[in-house]
Amino acid sequence: MNTIKSKQDFERVFTHGKRYNHPLIRMIICDASDKGDPGRVAFVAAKRLGCAVVRNRSKRVLRATAQACALPVVGKDLILFATPRTRVSRPDEMCRALRSLMKRAGLTMEEAPRG
């Protein structure tokens, strides 16, 4: 899975991306910098969620959910944010939440093959 690593790419997604919220996940999605880009994903857990153990657990849950939902999306860069409810949610709840966000963003699962 390709991930967003550079500060410039994070800033580009933050400034140009569209935001979607769900009680379990928050998402920002933006077109990739190159048209043929396979797409990338970043996982973020803020310090306000708790100690490092809690933040790492939340990011693991987000990564597993992204893999189950066939992310990244070709031609899109996504940032997934953990919420306080992320780490205690069941995998099926997380997948439903991410799919609903993707549907609101105008992406269907057929348009979201693994990159």
C-alpha positions as CSV (number, residue, x, y, z in Angstrom):
1,M,0.0,0.0,0.0
2,N,1.5,3.3,-1.1
3,T,1.4,5.9,1.7
4,I,1.7,9.7,1.8
5,K,5.0,10.6,3.4
6,S,6.1,14.1,2.5
7,K,5.0,17.3,4.2
8,Q,4.3,18.9,0.9
9,D,1.9,16.1,-0.1
10,F,0.1,16.3,3.3
11,E,-0.3,20.1,2.8
12,R,-1.6,19.6,-0.7
13,V,-4.3,17.2,0.4
14,F,-5.2,19.4,3.4
15,T,-5.6,22.5,1.2
16,H,-7.2,21.1,-1.9
17,G,-9.0,18.0,-0.5
18,K,-12.6,17.5,0.3
19,R,-13.5,16.5,3.9
20,Y,-15.9,13.8,5.0
21,N,-16.8,12.9,8.6
22,H,-18.2,9.9,10.3
23,P,-18.2,9.1,14.1
24,L,-15.6,6.4,13.5
25,I,-13.4,7.9,10.8
26,R,-12.7,11.3,9.2
27,M,-11.4,11.4,5.7
28,I,-9.8,14.0,3.4
29,I,-9.7,13.0,-0.3
30,C,-7.9,14.8,-3.1
31,D,-6.9,14.1,-6.7
32,A,-3.4,12.7,-7.0
33,S,-0.7,14.9,-8.3
34,D,-0.2,12.8,-11.4
35,K,-3.1,11.4,-13.5
36,G,-1.7,7.9,-13.7
37,D,-0.7,7.8,-10.0
38,P,-1.8,4.6,-8.2
39,G,-3.1,6.6,-5.3
40,R,-1.8,6.8,-1.7
41,V,-3.2,6.7,1.8
42,A,-2.1,8.3,5.1
43,F,-3.2,7.3,8.6
44,V,-3.3,9.9,11.3
45,A,-4.0,9.6,15.1
46,A,-3.7,12.9,16.9
47,K,-2.0,13.1,20.3
48,R,-5.3,14.1,21.9
49,L,-6.5,10.5,21.4
50,G,-4.2,9.3,24.1
51,C,-0.8,7.7,24.7
52,A,1.4,6.2,22.0
53,V,-0.2,2.7,22.6
54,V,-3.7,4.1,21.9
55,R,-2.6,6.1,18.8
56,N,-0.7,3.1,17.3
57,R,-3.7,0.8,17.9
58,S,-6.0,3.3,16.2
59,K,-3.6,3.5,13.2
60,R,-3.5,-0.3,13.0
61,V,-7.3,-0.4,12.9
62,L,-7.3,2.2,10.2
63,R,-4.7,0.3,8.1
64,A,-6.7,-3.0,8.4
65,T,-9.9,-1.2,7.4
66,A,-8.2,0.4,4.4
67,Q,-6.9,-3.0,3.2
68,A,-10.3,-4.6,3.7
69,C,-11.9,-1.8,1.6
70,A,-9.4,-2.1,-1.2
71,L,-7.7,1.2,-0.7
72,P,-5.8,3.1,-2.1
73,V,-8.0,4.4,-4.9
74,V,-6.3,4.9,-8.3
75,G,-5.7,8.6,-8.9
76,K,-6.7,9.8,-5.4
77,D,-4.8,10.7,-2.3
78,L,-6.6,10.0,1.0
79,I,-5.8,10.9,4.6
80,L,-7.7,8.8,7.2
81,F,-8.0,10.2,10.7
82,A,-8.8,8.2,13.8
83,T,-11.5,9.3,16.2
84,P,-11.9,8.4,19.9
85,R,-14.2,5.6,18.8
86,T,-11.9,4.1,16.2
87,R,-9.8,1.8,18.4
88,V,-12.7,0.2,20.1
89,S,-14.8,-0.4,17.0
90,R,-15.4,-3.8,15.4
91,P,-13.9,-4.3,11.9
92,D,-17.2,-4.7,10.2
93,E,-18.4,-1.3,11.7
94,M,-15.2,0.4,10.4
95,C,-15.6,-1.1,6.9
96,R,-19.2,0.2,6.8
97,A,-18.1,3.6,8.0
98,L,-15.3,3.8,5.4
99,R,-17.6,2.6,2.6
100,S,-20.2,5.2,3.5
101,L,-17.5,7.9,3.4
102,M,-16.3,6.7,0.0
103,K,-19.9,6.6,-1.3
104,R,-20.4,10.2,-0.1
105,A,-17.2,11.1,-1.9
106,G,-18.6,9.7,-5.1
107,L,-16.4,6.6,-5.3
108,T,-18.0,3.2,-5.7
109,M,-16.1,0.0,-4.8
110,E,-15.9,-0.8,-8.5
111,E,-13.9,2.4,-9.0
112,A,-11.6,1.6,-6.1
113,P,-9.4,-1.2,-7.2
114,R,-6.2,-1.9,-5.3
115,G,-3.3,0.2,-6.5
